[in-house]
Amino acid sequence: MNDMELFRQVTGVAAVLLLLFAALWWLKRRGLASYPGGRRARRLEAVERLALGPQHGLYLVRAGGRGLLLGLSPQGCHLIESGEWSRYECAPTAVGEVRP
């Protein structure tokens, strides 16, 4: 293999890699892709939802180290209760059992 063939192969591989990175950058910019390992820990998470009717519900949301109990209705979103997340984190109870 002569130097010219080697140069063409290396240039071809470099061009393909450049196109792949450019496509990934474009997709990431449009919100359609992310770099592996690039995700940070989520600070906001909807943990649980309880439907009370077709347009009403309760949501338990974890925001950082806090828990928020939100009520949603057609009139809007209302904060019912908030506190440290450890207060909301407990083992599941049996049906009819009351949590302390």
C-alpha positions in Angstrom: 0.0 0.0 0.0 1.5 3.3 -1.0 1.2 6.6 0.9 -1.5 8.0 -1.4 -3.9 5.1 -0.7 -3.3 5.4 3.1 -3.9 9.1 2.9 -7.2 8.5 1.0 -8.4 5.9 3.6 -7.5 8.1 6.6 -9.2 11.1 5.0 -12.3 9.1 4.2 -12.6 7.8 7.8 -12.1 11.3 9.1 -14.8 12.7 6.8 -17.3 10.0 7.9 -16.6 10.7 11.6 -16.9 14.5 11.0 -20.3 13.9 9.3 -21.4 11.7 12.2 -20.4 14.3 14.8 -22.0 17.1 12.8 -25.3 15.1 12.6 -25.3 14.4 16.3 -24.6 18.0 17.1 -27.5 19.1 14.9 -29.8 16.5 16.4 -28.8 17.5 19.9 -29.4 21.1 19.1 -32.9 20.3 18.0 -33.5 18.2 21.1 -33.7 14.9 19.3 -30.6 13.3 20.7 -28.2 13.4 23.6 -24.6 12.4 24.2 -24.1 9.1 26.1 -23.4 9.7 29.7 -24.3 13.3 29.2 -27.5 13.2 31.3 -27.4 14.8 34.6 -29.4 13.5 37.6 -33.0 14.7 37.3 -33.9 17.3 39.9 -37.6 17.4 39.0 -39.6 14.2 38.8 -43.4 13.4 38.8 -43.4 10.4 41.1 -47.0 9.5 41.3 -50.4 10.5 39.9 -53.9 9.9 41.2 -56.8 10.6 38.9 -59.7 12.0 40.8 -61.9 12.5 37.7 -61.5 13.2 34.0 -60.1 16.6 34.6 -58.9 16.5 38.2 -55.8 14.8 39.7 -53.3 14.8 42.5 -49.5 14.7 41.6 -46.7 13.9 43.9 -43.6 15.7 42.6 -40.0 15.5 43.8 -38.1 18.7 43.3 -34.5 18.3 44.6 -34.8 17.2 48.2 -38.4 18.3 48.6 -41.8 16.7 47.9 -44.7 18.6 46.5 -48.4 17.5 46.5 -50.1 19.3 43.7 -53.8 19.4 42.8 -54.7 19.9 39.2 -58.1 21.0 37.8 -59.4 23.0 34.9 -59.1 26.1 37.1 -55.3 25.6 37.5 -52.6 24.0 39.6 -52.6 24.4 43.4 -49.9 23.5 45.9 -51.6 21.4 48.6 -48.6 20.4 50.7 -44.8 20.5 50.6 -42.1 19.2 52.8 -38.8 17.3 52.9 -38.8 14.3 50.5 -38.1 11.8 53.3 -41.5 12.6 54.7 -43.2 11.2 51.5 -40.8 8.3 51.1 -42.0 5.2 52.9 -42.8 1.6 52.2 -46.2 0.8 50.5 -49.0 0.0 52.8 -51.6 -2.7 52.6 -55.2 -1.8 51.6 -56.9 -0.1 54.5 -53.7 0.3 56.5 -53.1 3.9 57.7 -49.6 5.4 57.6 -48.4 7.1 60.7 
